[in-house]
Amino acid sequence: MGAEHRARRENRLTHQITDRDAVQKRTVRVLQQGVVPGGLAMGTSYSVAALLGSEITGSDTLGALAAVGLSIGQSLAGIPVAAVMAKRGRRIGIGTAYLVGSLGASCALLAAFTETYILLVVGMTLCGCGQAGNLAARYAGSDLATDENRARSISLVVWANTVGSVLGPTVGLGLRSLAGSSEGGSGFVFSYLVSVTLFVVAAGAILKRLRPDPLLLVADASKVAIRGPRFSDLGLILAHPAARIALLGMMLSQGVMVGVMTVTPLHMRDGNQDPLIIGLMISMHIVGMYAFSPWIGRIADRLSKELLIGVGAVVTALGSEIASHTDATDAVGHFVGLFLIGIGWCSSLVAGSALMTEAFPPEVRVATQATADVLMTATGAAAGISSGLAVEQRSYHDLAHWAALVSVFLAVVAAIAVVQGARIRETGVQAD
């Protein structure tokens, strides 16, 4: 009876909201209501993970590895979450991802109580499933969009991360700072307690209100069956020129962002900077990642998305180079550098996500989107793990400089794609 009641309720909502544009606007609003607490849960968990891991083990490398568990979890969860969405829709897929994230935060909470490092790693990995839900939400925002507003629709969901993600590090590290005298992992307990609660709130918002399901509506309207991910999906992406540059842009920008961001709090701590200042730095970085996304989305819809990926890479390179010349005792360089890295990352993510979506028909979009996200987050995880080792073997300054060089490479590749695209369009016009 419960399933029948839900089906009838969804049918009523579908009949009540018959205009595609109205459904799209409502979908974006509901997704934002889930992404805000989801982003806050993520920011709170991530901001203290490296510090807690380092506190438990006495190793910066192991501390960074614990934080990178979030990216590892994203990668591992991407395909299963996509498979659930292909079968049951966005609502069940995203809502379930948030619930798994709450389980992960609970494990990390237990790790803080018991000072058990492996529990922290497992917990952050499961929290990564919640982040996979947040990533999938941006694509859900584009399911009912048109070519004219697809990037903007994605950007509005990305923008919803701003409030939660900006406050998350400040809340997480602020609670740790207030705990002051607490020794060991116990000072991080309240941070993860907040994270557990917010993941549950995010799951409730999506599971209750994301009706009608945008992906199921697209499947019904297109008269197609949405299929799950396959190993062959990478071949589809590599065979499509626009999808290739979209994938490369998302992968390299994610690698640079995670690599530098993972070790910057540890670098600042080595300079005896207050945890609250470190939290504010992370918040400023996340402002860059999300706050300007609506404007970036508008630009992406009106101009070349490949060009926007290239511009984002240049901004990321500048931010990385500024960070590379900042001493551990200084805060301003870290604030500016990580802020610019955030803006560059957002440009590549929004433009790349829109390109990836436009490249394929509805029946394979979930599969190709998931494949791209898995590769993107895997790159971030590899960069995060490598960053701790790079800092121990060389220095933070060398790591940030290498990140700038990677961004310059991406800018060059994007510029080549823009020139080639212009030549193709010019040839096509002349042929017409």
C-alpha positions in Angstrom: 0.0 0.0 0.0 2.8 2.4 0.8 4.4 2.0 -2.7 1.0 2.5 -4.3 0.3 5.6 -2.3 3.7 7.1 -3.2 3.1 6.3 -6.9 -0.4 7.9 -6.8 1.1 11.0 -5.0 3.9 11.3 -7.7 1.3 11.0 -10.5 -0.7 13.8 -8.9 2.3 16.0 -8.7 3.1 15.2 -12.3 -0.4 16.2 -13.4 -0.3 19.3 -11.3 3.0 20.5 -12.7 2.7 19.9 -16.4 4.9 22.7 -17.7 8.5 21.5 -18.3 10.0 24.8 -17.3 8.0 24.8 -14.0 9.1 21.2 -13.2 12.7 22.2 -14.0 12.6 25.2 -11.6 11.0 23.1 -8.9 13.6 20.4 -9.3 16.5 22.8 -9.0 14.9 24.3 -5.8 14.5 20.8 -4.2 18.0 19.8 -5.2 19.4 23.0 -3.6 17.5 22.1 -0.4 19.4 18.8 -0.2 22.8 20.2 -1.4 22.9 22.9 1.2 23.0 20.6 4.3 24.9 18.0 2.3 27.6 20.5 1.5 27.7 21.6 5.1 28.1 18.0 6.3 30.9 17.5 3.7 32.7 20.6 4.6 32.5 19.9 8.3 33.8 16.3 7.9 36.6 17.1 5.4 38.0 20.2 7.2 39.0 18.3 10.4 39.9 14.9 8.8 43.5 15.6 8.2 44.0 17.2 11.6 42.3 14.3 13.4 44.2 11.7 11.4 47.5 13.5 12.2 46.5 13.8 15.9 45.8 10.1 16.1 48.9 8.8 14.2 51.5 11.6 14.6 52.0 11.5 10.8 51.0 14.3 8.3 51.0 11.7 5.5 48.5 9.5 7.3 46.5 12.6 8.2 46.3 13.7 4.6 45.4 10.1 3.6 42.4 10.2 6.0 41.2 13.4 4.3 41.7 11.9 0.9 39.3 9.1 1.9 36.6 11.5 0.9 37.8 11.5 -2.7 38.4 7.7 -2.6 34.8 7.2 -1.4 33.5 9.5 -4.2 35.3 7.4 -6.8 34.1 4.1 -5.3 30.5 5.3 -5.0 30.1 6.9 -8.4 29.2 3.8 -10.4 26.9 2.2 -7.7 25.0 5.5 -7.3 24.6 5.9 -11.0 23.4 2.3 -11.3 20.7 3.0 -8.7 19.7 6.2 -10.4 19.4 4.4 -13.8 17.1 1.9 -12.2 15.2 3.9 -9.6 15.7 7.6 -10.6 17.6 10.5 -9.1 15.6 10.7 -5.9 16.5 7.3 -4.6 20.1 7.4 -5.8 20.9 10.8 -4.3 18.9 10.2 -1.1 20.6 6.9 -0.5 24.1 8.4 -1.1 23.4 11.0 1.7 22.3 8.2 4.1 25.5 6.3 3.4 27.3 9.6 4.1 25.7 9.8 7.5 26.9 6.3 8.3 30.4 7.4 7.4 30.2 10.5 9.6 29.1 8.2 12.4 32.2 6.0 11.9 34.4 9.1 12.0 32.6 10.2 15.2 33.5 6.8 16.8 37.1 7.2 15.6 37.3 10.5 17.4 36.0 8.9 20.6 38.3 5.9 20.4 41.2 7.4 18.6 41.1 4.5 16.1 42.7 5.6 12.8 41.2 2.9 10.6 37.7 3.9 11.7 38.4 7.4 10.5 39.6 6.2 7.1 36.5 4.0 6.7 34.3 6.9 7.9 35.7 9.4 5.4 35.4 6.9 2.6 31.7 6.4 3.3 31.3 10.2 3.6 32.6 10.3 0.1 29.4 8.5 -1.0 27.5 11.6 0.3 29.8 13.7 -1.9 29.0 11.5 -4.8 25.3 12.3 -4.2 26.2 16.0 -4.2 28.0 15.6 -7.5 25.0 13.7 -9.0 22.7 16.4 -7.9 24.3 18.9 -10.4 23.5 16.5 -13.3 19.9 16.0 -11.9 19.5 19.8 -12.3 20.3 19.5 -16.0 17.9 16.6 -16.8 15.1 18.8 -17.9 17.2 21.8 -19.0 17.6 22.9 -22.7 20.9 23.6 -24.5 20.3 27.3 -23.9 20.2 27.0 -20.1 22.0 23.7 -19.3 25.2 25.2 -17.8 23.2 27.7 -15.8 21.0 24.9 -14.4 24.0 22.9 -13.4 25.6 26.1 -11.9 22.6 26.8 -9.7 22.8 23.4 -8.1 26.6 23.8 -7.7 26.0 27.3 -6.2 23.8 25.7 -3.4 27.0 24.2 -2.0 28.1 27.7 -1.1 26.3 28.2 2.2 26.9 24.8 3.6 30.4 24.3 2.3 31.6 27.7 3.3 30.3 27.4 6.8 31.3 23.7 7.1 35.1 24.3 7.6 34.4 27.2 9.9 32.0 25.1 12.0 34.2 22.1 12.0 37.4 23.8 12.9 35.6 26.4 15.1 34.2 23.6 17.2 37.7 22.1 17.5 39.1 25.5 18.5 36.4 25.9 21.1 37.2 22.5 22.5 40.7 23.9 23.1 41.8 22.0 26.2 40.4 18.6 24.9 43.2 16.3 24.2 43.5 13.8 21.3 40.6 13.0 19.2 37.9 14.0 21.6 38.2 17.6 20.5 36.7 16.6 17.1 33.6 14.8 18.4 31.2 17.7 18.0 32.3 18.3 14.4 31.3 14.9 13.3 28.1 14.9 15.4 27.0 17.9 13.4 28.0 16.2 10.1 25.9 13.1 11.0 22.8 15.2 11.6 23.2 17.3 8.4 23.6 14.2 6.2 20.3 12.9 7.5 18.6 16.3 6.9 19.9 16.3 3.3 18.7 12.7 2.7 15.2 13.6 4.1 14.9 16.7 1.8 15.6 14.7 -1.3 13.7 11.5 -0.5 10.6 13.5 0.5 10.5 16.3 -2.0 12.2 15.3 -5.3 8.9 14.4 -6.9 8.3 14.0 -9.8 11.7 12.5 -10.5 13.4 14.5 -13.3 15.3 11.5 -14.8 12.2 9.3 -14.9 10.3 12.2 -16.6 13.0 12.4 -19.2 12.9 8.7 -19.8 9.1 8.7 -20.2 9.2 11.7 -22.5 12.0 10.3 -24.7 10.5 6.8 -24.7 13.9 5.4 -23.8 15.4 3.1 -21.1 18.1 4.8 -19.0 20.9 2.3 -18.8 23.5 2.0 -16.1 27.3 2.4 -16.5 29.5 0.1 -18.5 33.2 -0.3 -19.1 32.6 0.8 -22.7 31.4 4.2 -21.6 35.0 5.5 -21.4 35.4 4.7 -25.1 32.2 6.7 -25.9 33.7 9.7 -24.1 37.2 9.4 -25.7 35.6 9.1 -29.1 33.7 12.5 -28.7 35.9 15.6 -29.0 33.8 17.8 -26.7 33.5 15.0 -24.1 37.3 14.5 -24.2 38.1 18.1 -23.3 35.3 18.1 -20.7 36.8 15.0 -19.1 40.3 16.3 -19.1 39.2 19.7 -17.7 37.3 18.1 -14.8 40.1 15.6 -14.0 43.0 18.0 -14.0 41.2 20.8 -12.2 40.1 18.3 -9.5 43.6 16.9 -9.2 45.1 20.4 -8.7 42.4 21.5 -6.3 42.4 18.4 -4.1 46.2 18.1 -4.1 46.8 21.7 -2.9 43.8 21.8 -0.6 44.6 18.6 1.2 48.0 19.8 2.5 47.4 23.5 2.9 45.8 23.2 6.4 48.8 21.1 7.5 51.2 23.6 6.1 49.5 26.4 7.9 49.4 24.4 11.1 53.2 24.0 10.8 53.3 27.8 10.9 51.4 27.7 14.2 48.3 29.3 12.7 45.1 29.1 14.7 42.6 26.4 13.7 39.9 29.0 13.2 42.2 30.9 10.7 42.7 27.6 8.9 39.0 27.1 8.8 38.4 30.6 7.4 41.0 29.9 4.7 39.1 26.7 3.7 35.9 28.7 3.7 37.4 31.3 1.4 38.5 28.5 -0.9 35.0 27.1 -1.0 33.5 30.6 -1.7 35.7 30.5 -4.8 34.5 27.0 -5.7 30.8 27.7 -5.5 29.7 31.3 -4.9 30.3 32.6 -8.5 28.9 29.5 -10.3 25.6 31.2 -11.5 27.6 33.8 -13.4 30.0 31.2 -14.7 27.0 29.2 -15.9 25.6 32.1 -17.8 29.0 32.7 -19.5 29.3 29.0 -20.3 25.8 29.0 -22.0 26.7 32.1 -24.1 30.3 31.5 -25.0 32.5 28.6 -25.8 32.6 26.1 -22.9 36.1 24.9 -24.0 37.2 28.5 -23.7 35.8 28.7 -20.2 37.7 25.5 -19.2 40.9 27.2 -20.5 40.3 30.4 -18.6 39.6 28.4 -15.4 42.9 26.6 -15.9 44.8 30.0 -16.1 43.1 31.2 -12.9 44.0 27.9 -11.2 47.6 28.2 -12.3 47.8 31.7 -10.9 46.3 30.6 -7.5 48.7 27.6 -7.3 51.7 29.8 -8.0 50.7 32.3 -5.3 50.3 29.5 -2.8 53.7 28.1 -3.8 55.3 31.4 -2.7 53.6 31.6 0.6 55.3 30.7 3.9 53.6 28.6 6.5 53.4 31.5 8.9 51.5 33.7 6.5 47.8 33.6 5.9 47.1 36.1 3.1 48.8 34.2 0.3 47.0 31.0 1.3 43.6 32.9 1.3 44.2 34.4 -2.1 45.8 31.4 -3.7 43.2 28.9 -2.6 40.4 31.4 -3.5 41.6 31.6 -7.1 42.0 27.8 -7.3 38.4 27.5 -6.2 37.2 29.8 -9.0 39.2 28.0 -11.6 37.9 24.6 -10.5 34.3 25.9 -10.7 34.8 27.1 -14.2 36.1 23.8 -15.4 33.4 21.8 -13.5 30.4 23.8 -14.7 31.6 24.1 -18.3 32.9 20.5 -18.4 29.7 19.1 -16.9 27.6 20.9 -19.4 29.8 19.7 -22.3 29.6 16.1 -21.0 25.8 16.2 -20.8 25.3 17.8 -24.3 27.6 15.3 -25.9 25.3 12.3 -25.4 21.6 11.3 -25.8 19.4 10.8 -22.6 19.6 7.1 -22.5 23.4 7.1 -21.9 23.9 10.4 -20.0 23.8 8.9 -16.5 26.4 6.3 -17.5 28.8 8.7 -19.2 28.3 11.3 -16.4 29.1 8.7 -13.8 32.2 7.5 -15.7 33.5 11.1 -16.0 32.9 11.7 -12.3 34.6 8.5 -11.2 37.7 9.4 -13.2 37.5 13.0 -11.9 37.3 12.0 -8.3 39.9 9.2 -8.8 42.3 11.9 -10.1 41.6 13.9 -7.0 42.2 11.0 -4.7 45.5 10.2 -6.4 46.5 13.8 -6.1 45.6 14.0 -2.5 47.5 10.9 -1.6 50.5 12.1 -3.6 50.4 15.5 -2.0 51.2 14.3 1.5 54.2 12.3 0.2 55.3 15.2 -2.0 55.4 17.6 0.9 57.3 15.1 3.1 59.8 14.4 0.4 60.1 17.9 -1.1 58.1 20.8 0.2 54.7 22.4 0.0 56.1 25.1 -2.2 57.2 22.5 -4.8 53.9 20.8 -4.7 51.9 24.0 -5.4 54.3 24.9 -8.2 53.8 21.5 -9.9 50.1 22.1 -9.6 50.5 25.4 -11.5 52.3 23.6 -14.3 49.5 21.0 -14.6 47.0 23.9 -14.9 49.1 25.6 -17.6 49.1 22.3 -19.6 45.3 22.2 -19.3 45.0 25.8 -20.5 47.1 25.0 -23.6 45.0 21.9 -24.4 41.8 24.0 -24.0 43.2 26.7 -26.3 44.0 24.2 -29.0 40.4 22.8 -28.7 39.0 26.4 -29.0 41.1 27.0 -32.2 40.1 23.7 -33.7 36.5 24.3 -32.9 36.6 27.7 -34.6 38.2 26.3 -37.7 35.6 23.6 -37.9 32.8 26.1 -37.6 34.4 28.4 -40.1 34.8 25.5 -42.6 31.2 24.5 -42.0 29.9 28.0 -42.7 32.0 28.3 -45.8 30.7 24.9 -47.0 27.1 26.1 -46.5 
